[in-house]
């Protein structure tokens, strides 16, 4: 199997897995992967992640020009904004997952770091999570806001919208997105309880142990 066909199959498997576990619904969410030749494959617009066709994924060349496949997602600019600032990014996952989106709607979260360090794996896979201001779907102004943060953060939460996460592989982007969603779920479950979050010393220890930024 050629590299591009392998990536096509991987995107579709990942989309189906996310869909079957309720992390995306309807035609929401999108996935992209950087190809060996510098181009990208991306899920198309108005496509269910649970029924992706490998042959119909949107293909872009290294300059970001649409080449073939179905029309690309209208949120492709989110992906390109992440890639433009992160040379290590090989994949981007954007979802409208319920718990993460719910947290993005809460009025009094810290916009510089939305979720507290509830678990070690959240610190390891997500780290500091900024909140991007709200923009209407497809508003190109969102691209600039994402670009401003992408050099310092591989994960961010779009207000009243959902998470966008870059990874050094599609698997890593998927795992970080899922860890974010699970932490958002814990955060909501614990809203009316005193919380024992990780201390700054414990977070610093994790960063040292696992060479985290």
Buried (B, 14 or more C-beta within 10 A) or exposed (E): EEEBEEBBEBBBEBBBBBBEEEBBBEBBBBBBBBBEEEBBBBBBBEBBBBEBEBEBBBBBBEEBEBEEBBEBBBBBBBBBBBBBBBEEBBBBBBBBBBBBBBBBEBEEBEEEBBBBBBBBBBBBBBBBBBBBEBBEEEEEEBBEBBBBBBEEBBBBBBBEBBBBBBBBBBEBBBBBBBBBBBBBBBBBEBEEEEEEBBEEEEBEBBBEEEEEE
